[in-house]
């Protein structure tokens, strides 16, 4: 938990693309994800830390209200604590459609995001 009143949330292009795709299939996704966005903006860091990435990356499970099976079959959000005041949403997927994301893929997404950030192409909330 950080002492900052508001943490900046950024999205990788991959996260944005997959969120748009999932929103077509799961109508309640915005309300399901709103709780995690509130937590992140408040400085809370829910989820489990992923090791072997070389950065502070966490994965959080979120219930999918559209399928009524609980968190175990719900969404997975992978996010990166870029700085104490900035969180980057790296990837999102449903457990029912994808098992896991490889460490190398997460590292690649983060590297591409850093390059785009230097060029001023990322989105901020």
N, C-alpha and C positions, 0 to 999 in steps of 0.2 A: 504494500500500500504506500502511495506517495502522499506528500503533504500539499500537493497542488490541487487547487479547486477545480481546474478543468484541464484535461489532457486532450491534446490534439489527436484526432483519428484520421489516418490516411488510408487509401485503398490502392492496392496494386492493380494494374490493368487486368490481370488474370482473375483476381477476386471480383472485380466489377463485371467482367464477362460471365463468369459462372453464376453470380448472383442474378443477373438478368435472365439467364437460362432457367435457373431454379424457380424464379418468380413466376414464370409461365406455367410451371407444373404445380407449384405449391402456393396457393393463394394467401395463406396466413404467414408467409415467411417474414414479412416486414414486422408484424407484431411479435413474432417469435424472436427475432433478432434485436428488437428495440431494447429489451432488458439487458442484453450484453453490452450494447452501445452505451447505455446509461452507466453501467458498472465501469466500463473502460474510461469514460469521460470523467468519472469521479476518482479515478486513480486506482481502482481495484484491479487486480490481475488474476481473474479466475482461470481455472484449468490446470493442466499438468505441463511441466517444463519438458521440452524435448532436448535430448542430449546429442552431441556429435555434430552440431550445426556450426558452432563457432560464434553464435550470437544468442541473445536471450529470446528464445522462441517458445511459445506456449500453444497448447491445443486445448480447446474447450468444447465440451459436448453440450448441445442445445436440443431441447425437445422440439419435434416437428408436429405441430398441432393438426396438420392435415392427414397424418397417417395413424395417429392414436396408438403408437407403440412405445412411447417413452423416449428417454434420452439415448438408449442403446441403439435405436434405429434412426435417430434424428440427425441433425446437422453436426458437422465438425468444422470449427473455425480455427485456422492456424494464424496466429498473430505474432508480431515481432515487436519487442520493446526497444525501439530505435534509440530513444533517450528517455529520461524519467518523465518528460512531458509530451512524448510523441509515441503513439502506437500505430503500427502499420498492419492492416489486415491483409495477410498474404494469400490465403486460399480458403475456399469453402467447398464442402461436398457433403453428400448424404451417405451415411454408413450403409444404407441399403443398396446404393449404386456403386460404391467404391470402398475398398478395404482401408487402405492407408496411402499416404503420400511419401515417396522416397525422400530421404534426407538430401540427396543430390538435387532433386527437383526443387525443394524448399530453398536450398542455397542458390540455385540458379534464378529463381523468382526474385529473391532478395537482391542479388547482384544486378539484375536487370532494372529493378526498381531504383537502386542507388544511382545507376547510370542515368536513368530518366530524371531523377530528382536533381541531379547536377545540371541537366538541360532544362529544368523547370516544367516538366510535363506531368507531374503527379496531381492527384485530386486530394483535397483536404476537406474535412468536416469540422 
